[in-house]
């Protein structure tokens, strides 16, 4: 009797192991259409003159806010631009190396997040200084070494003040300014999709928000993968 119960129990476990992944896949995809809720788009939107039909209804296209291309320099003295992130999702943040407390807390959370995606070729990270006069590539290199992450995965970037502050305000839509000997900047982590559109803001000092970012990176990866058309057989 005990043997029968044991065999039955093992059979149920085996069925669950085989069935649950398929059921989850069914929930996510029905007839090739993903059923998860895509992430929102942030920033100003423009209704285009073009459109498309969906279930027989004409829907005007929407042009979402995008970053303009930029020119920065990473901790190794290499140029950083859109080309660096071609085909990539990336997470951006701002800091400065001599920041007393907040930056270290944000980057500690980022360090953990980078570890989770260190082998994922679709995801990169960039942390941009708001004090480019002091934070040279050599200074950024020294700062980055304590995190022991691949330079190609987590970039620390600098540039001229005008470029950085305009990129923050007009591109990422966050604050970045100098106020005497201090700096004003947002401690947000910003999720950017492959088309250079903003898909999420997350408080970098909050473990709960960083966890949400982790989840939403996966959602965005799924969205980007759906854009890849399977070859016709």
Buried (B, 14 or more C-beta within 10 A) or exposed (E): EEEEEEEEEEEEEEEEEEEEEEEEEEEEBEEEEBEEEEBEBBBEEEEEEEEEEEEEEEEEEEEBBBBEEBEBBBBBEBEBEEEBBEEBBBBBBBBBBEBEEEBEBBBBBBBEBBBEBEEBEBBBBBBBBBBBEEBBBEBBBEBBEEBEBEBEBBBBBBBEBEBBBBBBEEBBBBBBEBEEEEBEBBBBBBBBBBEBBBBBBBBBBBEEBBBBBBEBBBBBBBBBEBEEEEEEE
